[in-house]
């Protein structure tokens, strides 16, 4: 689940940031996403990040552990 964060920024500064980010072919949202990930990695302990990752993982469809043990394909006789 994602949540929004609101930040108040001087209008002229925001305009300048967006202009220069556009020249670098990126956006403010993309840069903020990167910074949030860096901050998360720096501040949140690894064991907590691991726990959150485990909770957020979707359970994959069950697959046989050993595909070689699956029923062999029938070979056609020539």
PyMOL Python script that loads the backbone (N, CA, C, O; Angstrom):
from pymol import cmd

cmd.read_pdbstr("""\
ATOM      1  N   UNK A   1       0.846  -1.166   0.000  1.00  0.00           N
ATOM      2  CA  UNK A   1       0.000   0.000   0.000  1.00  0.00           C
ATOM      3  C   UNK A   1       0.896   1.235   0.000  1.00  0.00           C
ATOM      4  O   UNK A   1       1.831   1.347   0.793  1.00  0.00           O
ATOM      5  N   UNK A   2       0.592   2.143  -0.895  1.00  0.00           N
ATOM      6  CA  UNK A   2       1.381   3.372  -0.958  1.00  0.00           C
ATOM      7  C   UNK A   2       0.604   4.506  -0.318  1.00  0.00           C
ATOM      8  O   UNK A   2      -0.627   4.525  -0.321  1.00  0.00           O
ATOM      9  N   UNK A   3       1.354   5.450   0.231  1.00  0.00           N
ATOM     10  CA  UNK A   3       0.760   6.646   0.817  1.00  0.00           C
ATOM     11  C   UNK A   3       1.404   7.858   0.182  1.00  0.00           C
ATOM     12  O   UNK A   3       2.505   7.779  -0.364  1.00  0.00           O
ATOM     13  N   UNK A   4       0.721   8.963   0.255  1.00  0.00           N
ATOM     14  CA  UNK A   4       1.231  10.216  -0.307  1.00  0.00           C
ATOM     15  C   UNK A   4       1.855  11.064   0.789  1.00  0.00           C
ATOM     16  O   UNK A   4       1.479  10.985   1.958  1.00  0.00           O
ATOM     17  N   UNK A   5       2.815  11.875   0.378  1.00  0.00           N
ATOM     18  CA  UNK A   5       3.471  12.822   1.268  1.00  0.00           C
ATOM     19  C   UNK A   5       3.384  14.191   0.593  1.00  0.00           C
ATOM     20  O   UNK A   5       3.650  14.319  -0.602  1.00  0.00           O
ATOM     21  N   UNK A   6       3.015  15.196   1.355  1.00  0.00           N
ATOM     22  CA  UNK A   6       2.928  16.547   0.826  1.00  0.00           C
ATOM     23  C   UNK A   6       4.069  17.377   1.383  1.00  0.00           C
ATOM     24  O   UNK A   6       4.346  17.359   2.582  1.00  0.00           O
ATOM     25  N   UNK A   7       4.728  18.107   0.489  1.00  0.00           N
ATOM     26  CA  UNK A   7       5.853  18.953   0.884  1.00  0.00           C
ATOM     27  C   UNK A   7       5.596  20.349   0.339  1.00  0.00           C
ATOM     28  O   UNK A   7       5.217  20.512  -0.821  1.00  0.00           O
ATOM     29  N   UNK A   8       5.801  21.337   1.168  1.00  0.00           N
ATOM     30  CA  UNK A   8       5.661  22.726   0.724  1.00  0.00           C
ATOM     31  C   UNK A   8       7.003  23.224   0.207  1.00  0.00           C
ATOM     32  O   UNK A   8       8.023  23.121   0.887  1.00  0.00           O
ATOM     33  N   UNK A   9       6.985  23.768  -1.014  1.00  0.00           N
ATOM     34  CA  UNK A   9       8.214  24.234  -1.664  1.00  0.00           C
ATOM     35  C   UNK A   9       7.933  25.596  -2.287  1.00  0.00           C
ATOM     36  O   UNK A   9       6.849  25.840  -2.817  1.00  0.00           O
ATOM     37  N   UNK A  10       8.918  26.470  -2.214  1.00  0.00           N
ATOM     38  CA  UNK A  10       8.838  27.770  -2.876  1.00  0.00           C
ATOM     39  C   UNK A  10       8.550  27.557  -4.358  1.00  0.00           C
ATOM     40  O   UNK A  10       9.203  26.741  -5.009  1.00  0.00           O
ATOM     41  N   UNK A  11       7.585  28.281  -4.885  1.00  0.00           N
ATOM     42  CA  UNK A  11       7.141  28.128  -6.269  1.00  0.00           C
ATOM     43  C   UNK A  11       8.287  28.283  -7.276  1.00  0.00           C
ATOM     44  O   UNK A  11       8.418  27.478  -8.197  1.00  0.00           O
ATOM     45  N   UNK A  12       9.111  29.314  -7.098  1.00  0.00           N
ATOM     46  CA  UNK A  12      10.214  29.562  -8.036  1.00  0.00           C
ATOM     47  C   UNK A  12      11.257  28.442  -7.959  1.00  0.00           C
ATOM     48  O   UNK A  12      11.788  28.009  -8.982  1.00  0.00           O
ATOM     49  N   UNK A  13      11.542  27.980  -6.749  1.00  0.00           N
ATOM     50  CA  UNK A  13      12.522  26.889  -6.593  1.00  0.00           C
ATOM     51  C   UNK A  13      12.005  25.610  -7.239  1.00  0.00           C
ATOM     52  O   UNK A  13      12.755  24.896  -7.905  1.00  0.00           O
ATOM     53  N   UNK A  14      10.727  25.325  -7.042  1.00  0.00           N
ATOM     54  CA  UNK A  14      10.142  24.129  -7.638  1.00  0.00           C
ATOM     55  C   UNK A  14      10.188  24.210  -9.159  1.00  0.00           C
ATOM     56  O   UNK A  14      10.513  23.229  -9.828  1.00  0.00           O
ATOM     57  N   UNK A  15       9.870  25.358  -9.693  1.00  0.00           N
ATOM     58  CA  UNK A  15       9.913  25.549 -11.136  1.00  0.00           C
ATOM     59  C   UNK A  15      11.325  25.316 -11.677  1.00  0.00           C
ATOM     60  O   UNK A  15      11.502  24.658 -12.702  1.00  0.00           O
ATOM     61  N   UNK A  16      12.325  25.861 -10.981  1.00  0.00           N
ATOM     62  CA  UNK A  16      13.721  25.685 -11.404  1.00  0.00           C
ATOM     63  C   UNK A  16      14.131  24.215 -11.327  1.00  0.00           C
ATOM     64  O   UNK A  16      14.785  23.705 -12.237  1.00  0.00           O
ATOM     65  N   UNK A  17      13.752  23.537 -10.250  1.00  0.00           N
ATOM     66  CA  UNK A  17      14.072  22.106 -10.106  1.00  0.00           C
ATOM     67  C   UNK A  17      13.474  21.320 -11.265  1.00  0.00           C
ATOM     68  O   UNK A  17      14.158  20.513 -11.894  1.00  0.00           O
ATOM     69  N   UNK A  18      12.205  21.556 -11.545  1.00  0.00           N
ATOM     70  CA  UNK A  18      11.537  20.813 -12.623  1.00  0.00           C
ATOM     71  C   UNK A  18      12.170  21.103 -13.981  1.00  0.00           C
ATOM     72  O   UNK A  18      12.316  20.197 -14.802  1.00  0.00           O
ATOM     73  N   UNK A  19      12.544  22.352 -14.221  1.00  0.00           N
ATOM     74  CA  UNK A  19      13.169  22.719 -15.487  1.00  0.00           C
ATOM     75  C   UNK A  19      14.501  21.979 -15.681  1.00  0.00           C
ATOM     76  O   UNK A  19      14.751  21.423 -16.750  1.00  0.00           O
ATOM     77  N   UNK A  20      15.346  21.974 -14.655  1.00  0.00           N
ATOM     78  CA  UNK A  20      16.656  21.339 -14.789  1.00  0.00           C
ATOM     79  C   UNK A  20      16.568  19.814 -14.778  1.00  0.00           C
ATOM     80  O   UNK A  20      17.391  19.143 -15.401  1.00  0.00           O
ATOM     81  N   UNK A  21      15.594  19.268 -14.086  1.00  0.00           N
ATOM     82  CA  UNK A  21      15.400  17.820 -14.126  1.00  0.00           C
ATOM     83  C   UNK A  21      14.931  17.385 -15.511  1.00  0.00           C
ATOM     84  O   UNK A  21      15.324  16.327 -16.002  1.00  0.00           O
ATOM     85  N   UNK A  22      14.089  18.206 -16.136  1.00  0.00           N
ATOM     86  CA  UNK A  22      13.621  17.894 -17.482  1.00  0.00           C
ATOM     87  C   UNK A  22      14.789  17.846 -18.458  1.00  0.00           C
ATOM     88  O   UNK A  22      14.812  17.011 -19.362  1.00  0.00           O
ATOM     89  N   UNK A  23      15.766  18.746 -18.277  1.00  0.00           N
ATOM     90  CA  UNK A  23      16.956  18.740 -19.139  1.00  0.00           C
ATOM     91  C   UNK A  23      17.755  17.456 -18.958  1.00  0.00           C
ATOM     92  O   UNK A  23      18.474  17.032 -19.864  1.00  0.00           O
ATOM     93  N   UNK A  24      17.628  16.840 -17.788  1.00  0.00           N
ATOM     94  CA  UNK A  24      18.323  15.577 -17.515  1.00  0.00           C
ATOM     95  C   UNK A  24      17.425  14.381 -17.790  1.00  0.00           C
ATOM     96  O   UNK A  24      17.733  13.259 -17.388  1.00  0.00           O
ATOM     97  N   UNK A  25      16.302  14.626 -18.484  1.00  0.00           N
ATOM     98  CA  UNK A  25      15.341  13.578 -18.846  1.00  0.00           C
ATOM     99  C   UNK A  25      14.842  12.782 -17.641  1.00  0.00           C
ATOM    100  O   UNK A  25      14.764  11.554 -17.682  1.00  0.00           O
ATOM    101  N   UNK A  26      14.513  13.487 -16.587  1.00  0.00           N
ATOM    102  CA  UNK A  26      13.945  12.840 -15.410  1.00  0.00           C
ATOM    103  C   UNK A  26      12.874  13.757 -14.826  1.00  0.00           C
ATOM    104  O   UNK A  26      12.637  14.856 -15.329  1.00  0.00           O
ATOM    105  N   UNK A  27      12.244  13.298 -13.780  1.00  0.00           N
ATOM    106  CA  UNK A  27      11.174  14.081 -13.164  1.00  0.00           C
ATOM    107  C   UNK A  27      11.426  14.197 -11.666  1.00  0.00           C
ATOM    108  O   UNK A  27      12.226  13.463 -11.087  1.00  0.00           O
ATOM    109  N   UNK A  28      10.723  15.133 -11.068  1.00  0.00           N
ATOM    110  CA  UNK A  28      10.819  15.302  -9.623  1.00  0.00           C
ATOM    111  C   UNK A  28      10.346  14.035  -8.918  1.00  0.00           C
ATOM    112  O   UNK A  28      10.966  13.596  -7.949  1.00  0.00           O
ATOM    113  N   UNK A  29       9.264  13.452  -9.393  1.00  0.00           N
ATOM    114  CA  UNK A  29       8.746  12.229  -8.773  1.00  0.00           C
ATOM    115  C   UNK A  29       9.776  11.101  -8.817  1.00  0.00           C
ATOM    116  O   UNK A  29       9.950  10.383  -7.832  1.00  0.00           O
ATOM    117  N   UNK A  30      10.453  10.942  -9.943  1.00  0.00           N
ATOM    118  CA  UNK A  30      11.470   9.891 -10.080  1.00  0.00           C
ATOM    119  C   UNK A  30      12.627  10.133  -9.119  1.00  0.00           C
ATOM    120  O   UNK A  30      13.107   9.203  -8.471  1.00  0.00           O
ATOM    121  N   UNK A  31      13.069  11.371  -9.028  1.00  0.00           N
ATOM    122  CA  UNK A  31      14.180  11.698  -8.127  1.00  0.00           C
ATOM    123  C   UNK A  31      13.776  11.516  -6.669  1.00  0.00           C
ATOM    124  O   UNK A  31      14.564  11.024  -5.862  1.00  0.00           O
ATOM    125  N   UNK A  32      12.564  11.908  -6.332  1.00  0.00           N
ATOM    126  CA  UNK A  32      12.098  11.724  -4.955  1.00  0.00           C
ATOM    127  C   UNK A  32      11.959  10.243  -4.614  1.00  0.00           C
ATOM    128  O   UNK A  32      12.269   9.837  -3.494  1.00  0.00           O
ATOM    129  N   UNK A  33      11.499   9.437  -5.563  1.00  0.00           N
ATOM    130  CA  UNK A  33      11.415   7.984  -5.340  1.00  0.00           C
ATOM    131  C   UNK A  33      12.796   7.411  -5.017  1.00  0.00           C
ATOM    132  O   UNK A  33      12.946   6.607  -4.097  1.00  0.00           O
ATOM    133  N   UNK A  34      13.804   7.837  -5.787  1.00  0.00           N
ATOM    134  CA  UNK A  34      15.175   7.363  -5.531  1.00  0.00           C
ATOM    135  C   UNK A  34      15.649   7.792  -4.147  1.00  0.00           C
ATOM    136  O   UNK A  34      16.240   7.003  -3.409  1.00  0.00           O
ATOM    137  N   UNK A  35      15.387   9.040  -3.807  1.00  0.00           N
ATOM    138  CA  UNK A  35      15.836   9.553  -2.513  1.00  0.00           C
ATOM    139  C   UNK A  35      15.126   8.842  -1.366  1.00  0.00           C
ATOM    140  O   UNK A  35      15.750   8.530  -0.351  1.00  0.00           O
ATOM    141  N   UNK A  36      13.838   8.585  -1.515  1.00  0.00           N
ATOM    142  CA  UNK A  36      13.089   7.872  -0.469  1.00  0.00           C
ATOM    143  C   UNK A  36      13.684   6.482  -0.262  1.00  0.00           C
ATOM    144  O   UNK A  36      13.818   6.036   0.878  1.00  0.00           O
ATOM    145  N   UNK A  37      14.041   5.797  -1.338  1.00  0.00           N
ATOM    146  CA  UNK A  37      14.657   4.465  -1.212  1.00  0.00           C
ATOM    147  C   UNK A  37      16.004   4.553  -0.499  1.00  0.00           C
ATOM    148  O   UNK A  37      16.317   3.712   0.344  1.00  0.00           O
ATOM    149  N   UNK A  38      16.802   5.568  -0.835  1.00  0.00           N
ATOM    150  CA  UNK A  38      18.096   5.750  -0.158  1.00  0.00           C
ATOM    151  C   UNK A  38      17.897   6.031   1.320  1.00  0.00           C
ATOM    152  O   UNK A  38      18.596   5.470   2.163  1.00  0.00           O
ATOM    153  N   UNK A  39      16.955   6.890   1.632  1.00  0.00           N
ATOM    154  CA  UNK A  39      16.666   7.238   3.017  1.00  0.00           C
ATOM    155  C   UNK A  39      16.157   6.024   3.791  1.00  0.00           C
ATOM    156  O   UNK A  39      16.559   5.792   4.931  1.00  0.00           O
ATOM    157  N   UNK A  40      15.282   5.265   3.172  1.00  0.00           N
ATOM    158  CA  UNK A  40      14.746   4.034   3.760  1.00  0.00           C
ATOM    159  C   UNK A  40      15.884   3.062   4.093  1.00  0.00           C
ATOM    160  O   UNK A  40      15.934   2.512   5.193  1.00  0.00           O
ATOM    161  N   UNK A  41      16.790   2.856   3.142  1.00  0.00           N
ATOM    162  CA  UNK A  41      17.923   1.950   3.358  1.00  0.00           C
ATOM    163  C   UNK A  41      18.853   2.450   4.454  1.00  0.00           C
ATOM    164  O   UNK A  41      19.427   1.650   5.193  1.00  0.00           O
ATOM    165  N   UNK A  42      19.003   3.752   4.566  1.00  0.00           N
ATOM    166  CA  UNK A  42      19.898   4.348   5.551  1.00  0.00           C
ATOM    167  C   UNK A  42      19.307   4.303   6.959  1.00  0.00           C
ATOM    168  O   UNK A  42      20.029   4.059   7.926  1.00  0.00           O
ATOM    169  N   UNK A  43      18.009   4.534   7.079  1.00  0.00           N
ATOM    170  CA  UNK A  43      17.387   4.717   8.387  1.00  0.00           C
ATOM    171  C   UNK A  43      16.771   3.438   8.968  1.00  0.00           C
ATOM    172  O   UNK A  43      16.861   3.199  10.172  1.00  0.00           O
ATOM    173  N   UNK A  44      16.156   2.628   8.126  1.00  0.00           N
ATOM    174  CA  UNK A  44      15.443   1.442   8.609  1.00  0.00           C
ATOM    175  C   UNK A  44      16.421   0.264   8.697  1.00  0.00           C
ATOM    176  O   UNK A  44      17.095  -0.052   7.717  1.00  0.00           O
ATOM    177  N   UNK A  45      16.501  -0.385   9.863  1.00  0.00           N
ATOM    178  CA  UNK A  45      17.424  -1.515  10.016  1.00  0.00           C
ATOM    179  C   UNK A  45      17.134  -2.641   9.014  1.00  0.00           C
ATOM    180  O   UNK A  45      15.989  -2.854   8.615  1.00  0.00           O
ATOM    181  N   UNK A  46      18.185  -3.347   8.619  1.00  0.00           N
ATOM    182  CA  UNK A  46      18.070  -4.398   7.600  1.00  0.00           C
ATOM    183  C   UNK A  46      17.036  -5.462   7.982  1.00  0.00           C
ATOM    184  O   UNK A  46      16.262  -5.904   7.134  1.00  0.00           O
ATOM    185  N   UNK A  47      17.021  -5.875   9.256  1.00  0.00           N
ATOM    186  CA  UNK A  47      16.074  -6.926   9.629  1.00  0.00           C
ATOM    187  C   UNK A  47      14.623  -6.461   9.473  1.00  0.00           C
ATOM    188  O   UNK A  47      13.748  -7.264   9.150  1.00  0.00           O
ATOM    189  N   UNK A  48      14.369  -5.185   9.698  1.00  0.00           N
ATOM    190  CA  UNK A  48      13.015  -4.645   9.521  1.00  0.00           C
ATOM    191  C   UNK A  48      12.684  -4.583   8.027  1.00  0.00           C
ATOM    192  O   UNK A  48      11.562  -4.896   7.630  1.00  0.00           O
ATOM    193  N   UNK A  49      13.646  -4.184   7.204  1.00  0.00           N
ATOM    194  CA  UNK A  49      13.422  -4.149   5.756  1.00  0.00           C
ATOM    195  C   UNK A  49      13.142  -5.545   5.221  1.00  0.00           C
ATOM    196  O   UNK A  49      12.269  -5.729   4.373  1.00  0.00           O
ATOM    197  N   UNK A  50      13.891  -6.533   5.723  1.00  0.00           N
ATOM    198  CA  UNK A  50      13.661  -7.923   5.309  1.00  0.00           C
ATOM    199  C   UNK A  50      12.256  -8.372   5.678  1.00  0.00           C
ATOM    200  O   UNK A  50      11.575  -9.013   4.878  1.00  0.00           O
ATOM    201  N   UNK A  51      11.821  -8.038   6.884  1.00  0.00           N
ATOM    202  CA  UNK A  51      10.491  -8.410   7.334  1.00  0.00           C
ATOM    203  C   UNK A  51       9.415  -7.757   6.452  1.00  0.00           C
ATOM    204  O   UNK A  51       8.453  -8.414   6.055  1.00  0.00           O
ATOM    205  N   UNK A  52       9.581  -6.492   6.157  1.00  0.00           N
ATOM    206  CA  UNK A  52       8.612  -5.788   5.305  1.00  0.00           C
ATOM    207  C   UNK A  52       8.598  -6.402   3.909  1.00  0.00           C
ATOM    208  O   UNK A  52       7.533  -6.561   3.313  1.00  0.00           O
ATOM    209  N   UNK A  53       9.766  -6.746   3.387  1.00  0.00           N
ATOM    210  CA  UNK A  53       9.841  -7.389   2.072  1.00  0.00           C
ATOM    211  C   UNK A  53       9.114  -8.725   2.075  1.00  0.00           C
ATOM    212  O   UNK A  53       8.394  -9.041   1.127  1.00  0.00           O
ATOM    213  N   UNK A  54       9.295  -9.507   3.122  1.00  0.00           N
ATOM    214  CA  UNK A  54       8.620 -10.807   3.222  1.00  0.00           C
ATOM    215  C   UNK A  54       7.107 -10.622   3.269  1.00  0.00           C
ATOM    216  O   UNK A  54       6.367 -11.375   2.636  1.00  0.00           O
ATOM    217  N   UNK A  55       6.645  -9.616   4.020  1.00  0.00           N
ATOM    218  CA  UNK A  55       5.212  -9.369   4.136  1.00  0.00           C
ATOM    219  C   UNK A  55       4.600  -8.917   2.817  1.00  0.00           C
ATOM    220  O   UNK A  55       3.459  -9.259   2.506  1.00  0.00           O
ATOM    221  N   UNK A  56       5.346  -8.161   2.057  1.00  0.00           N
ATOM    222  CA  UNK A  56       4.795  -7.579   0.837  1.00  0.00           C
ATOM    223  C   UNK A  56       4.924  -8.490  -0.381  1.00  0.00           C
ATOM    224  O   UNK A  56       4.346  -8.203  -1.429  1.00  0.00           O
ATOM    225  N   UNK A  57       5.673  -9.578  -0.255  1.00  0.00           N
ATOM    226  CA  UNK A  57       5.849 -10.487  -1.383  1.00  0.00           C
ATOM    227  C   UNK A  57       4.555 -11.238  -1.653  1.00  0.00           C
ATOM    228  O   UNK A  57       3.886 -11.706  -0.731  1.00  0.00           O
ATOM    229  N   UNK A  58       4.220 -11.344  -2.915  1.00  0.00           N
ATOM    230  CA  UNK A  58       3.070 -12.149  -3.307  1.00  0.00           C
ATOM    231  C   UNK A  58       3.530 -13.591  -3.375  1.00  0.00           C
ATOM    232  O   UNK A  58       4.644 -13.882  -3.811  1.00  0.00           O
ATOM    233  N   UNK A  59       2.669 -14.482  -2.945  1.00  0.00           N
ATOM    234  CA  UNK A  59       3.024 -15.893  -2.989  1.00  0.00           C
ATOM    235  C   UNK A  59       2.986 -16.360  -4.436  1.00  0.00           C
ATOM    236  O   UNK A  59       1.963 -16.233  -5.109  1.00  0.00           O
ATOM    237  N   UNK A  60       4.118 -16.907  -4.920  1.00  0.00           N
ATOM    238  CA  UNK A  60       4.160 -17.372  -6.310  1.00  0.00           C
ATOM    239  C   UNK A  60       3.337 -18.643  -6.480  1.00  0.00           C
ATOM    240  O   UNK A  60       3.107 -19.378  -5.520  1.00  0.00           O
ATOM    241  N   UNK A  61       2.902 -18.891  -7.695  1.00  0.00           N
ATOM    242  CA  UNK A  61       2.183 -20.124  -7.986  1.00  0.00           C
ATOM    243  C   UNK A  61       3.102 -21.299  -7.687  1.00  0.00           C
ATOM    244  O   UNK A  61       4.310 -21.225  -7.911  1.00  0.00           O
ATOM    245  N   UNK A  62       2.528 -22.378  -7.184  1.00  0.00           N
ATOM    246  CA  UNK A  62       3.345 -23.537  -6.834  1.00  0.00           C
ATOM    247  C   UNK A  62       3.884 -24.185  -8.090  1.00  0.00           C
ATOM    248  O   UNK A  62       3.142 -24.446  -9.038  1.00  0.00           O
ATOM    249  N   UNK A  63       5.156 -24.439  -8.090  1.00  0.00           N
ATOM    250  CA  UNK A  63       5.820 -25.110  -9.203  1.00  0.00           C
ATOM    251  C   UNK A  63       6.530 -26.324  -8.641  1.00  0.00           C
ATOM    252  O   UNK A  63       6.946 -26.310  -7.483  1.00  0.00           O
ATOM    253  N   UNK A  64       6.676 -27.364  -9.423  1.00  0.00           N
ATOM    254  CA  UNK A  64       7.424 -28.519  -8.927  1.00  0.00           C
ATOM    255  C   UNK A  64       8.862 -28.112  -8.637  1.00  0.00           C
ATOM    256  O   UNK A  64       9.469 -27.359  -9.399  1.00  0.00           O
ATOM    257  N   UNK A  65       9.402 -28.616  -7.530  1.00  0.00           N
ATOM    258  CA  UNK A  65      10.767 -28.250  -7.159  1.00  0.00           C
ATOM    259  C   UNK A  65      11.781 -28.798  -8.149  1.00  0.00           C
ATOM    260  O   UNK A  65      12.806 -28.168  -8.411  1.00  0.00           O
ATOM    261  N   UNK A  66      11.496 -29.967  -8.697  1.00  0.00           N
ATOM    262  CA  UNK A  66      12.430 -30.604  -9.612  1.00  0.00           C
ATOM    263  C   UNK A  66      11.707 -30.864 -10.931  1.00  0.00           C
ATOM    264  O   UNK A  66      10.999 -31.863 -11.057  1.00  0.00           O
ATOM    265  N   UNK A  67      11.875 -29.987 -11.908  1.00  0.00           N
ATOM    266  CA  UNK A  67      11.166 -30.175 -13.173  1.00  0.00           C
ATOM    267  C   UNK A  67      11.556 -31.465 -13.874  1.00  0.00           C
ATOM    268  O   UNK A  67      10.767 -31.982 -14.665  1.00  0.00           O
ATOM    269  N   UNK A  68      12.737 -32.003 -13.616  1.00  0.00           N
ATOM    270  CA  UNK A  68      13.172 -33.256 -14.236  1.00  0.00           C
ATOM    271  C   UNK A  68      12.324 -34.425 -13.749  1.00  0.00           C
ATOM    272  O   UNK A  68      12.205 -35.432 -14.448  1.00  0.00           O
ATOM    273  N   UNK A  69      11.737 -34.309 -12.571  1.00  0.00           N
ATOM    274  CA  UNK A  69      10.925 -35.395 -12.039  1.00  0.00           C
ATOM    275  C   UNK A  69       9.508 -35.370 -12.600  1.00  0.00           C
ATOM    276  O   UNK A  69       8.714 -36.271 -12.330  1.00  0.00           O
ATOM    277  N   UNK A  70       9.190 -34.337 -13.383  1.00  0.00           N
ATOM    278  CA  UNK A  70       7.874 -34.260 -14.012  1.00  0.00           C
ATOM    279  C   UNK A  70       7.772 -35.350 -15.062  1.00  0.00           C
ATOM    280  O   UNK A  70       8.785 -35.901 -15.494  1.00  0.00           O
ATOM    281  N   UNK A  71       6.561 -35.661 -15.469  1.00  0.00           N
ATOM    282  CA  UNK A  71       6.319 -36.731 -16.430  1.00  0.00           C
ATOM    283  C   UNK A  71       7.097 -36.480 -17.709  1.00  0.00           C
ATOM    284  O   UNK A  71       6.969 -35.405 -18.296  1.00  0.00           O
ATOM    285  N   UNK A  72       7.903 -37.441 -18.164  1.00  0.00           N
ATOM    286  CA  UNK A  72       8.699 -37.233 -19.378  1.00  0.00           C
ATOM    287  C   UNK A  72       7.798 -37.166 -20.601  1.00  0.00           C
ATOM    288  O   UNK A  72       6.737 -37.788 -20.646  1.00  0.00           O
ATOM    289  N   UNK A  73       8.242 -36.401 -21.590  1.00  0.00           N
ATOM    290  CA  UNK A  73       7.474 -36.298 -22.826  1.00  0.00           C
ATOM    291  C   UNK A  73       7.605 -37.595 -23.618  1.00  0.00           C
ATOM    292  O   UNK A  73       8.642 -38.257 -23.591  1.00  0.00           O
ATOM    293  N   UNK A  74       6.525 -37.943 -24.323  1.00  0.00           N
ATOM    294  CA  UNK A  74       6.545 -39.157 -25.148  1.00  0.00           C
ATOM    295  C   UNK A  74       7.336 -38.860 -26.410  1.00  0.00           C
ATOM    296  O   UNK A  74       7.170 -37.814 -27.037  1.00  0.00           O
ATOM    297  N   UNK A  75       8.199 -39.802 -26.770  1.00  0.00           N
ATOM    298  CA  UNK A  75       8.994 -39.630 -27.974  1.00  0.00           C
ATOM    299  C   UNK A  75       8.288 -40.338 -29.116  1.00  0.00           C
ATOM    300  O   UNK A  75       7.810 -41.460 -28.951  1.00  0.00           O
ATOM    301  N   UNK A  76       8.219 -39.699 -30.257  1.00  0.00           N
ATOM    302  CA  UNK A  76       7.578 -40.340 -31.404  1.00  0.00           C
ATOM    303  C   UNK A  76       8.560 -41.289 -32.062  1.00  0.00           C
ATOM    304  O   UNK A  76       9.757 -41.017 -32.158  1.00  0.00           O
ATOM    305  N   UNK A  77       8.018 -42.414 -32.513  1.00  0.00           N
ATOM    306  CA  UNK A  77       8.873 -43.415 -33.168  1.00  0.00           C
ATOM    307  C   UNK A  77       8.932 -43.088 -34.644  1.00  0.00           C
ATOM    308  O   UNK A  77       7.942 -42.674 -35.248  1.00  0.00           O
ATOM    309  N   UNK A  78      10.110 -43.280 -35.215  1.00  0.00           N
ATOM    310  CA  UNK A  78      10.277 -42.996 -36.649  1.00  0.00           C
ATOM    311  C   UNK A  78      10.407 -44.256 -37.407  1.00  0.00           C
ATOM    312  O   UNK A  78      10.556 -44.229 -38.629  1.00  0.00           O
TER     313      UNK A  78
END
""", "prot")
cmd.dss("prot")
cmd.show_as("cartoon", "prot")
cmd.util.cbc("prot")
cmd.orient("prot")
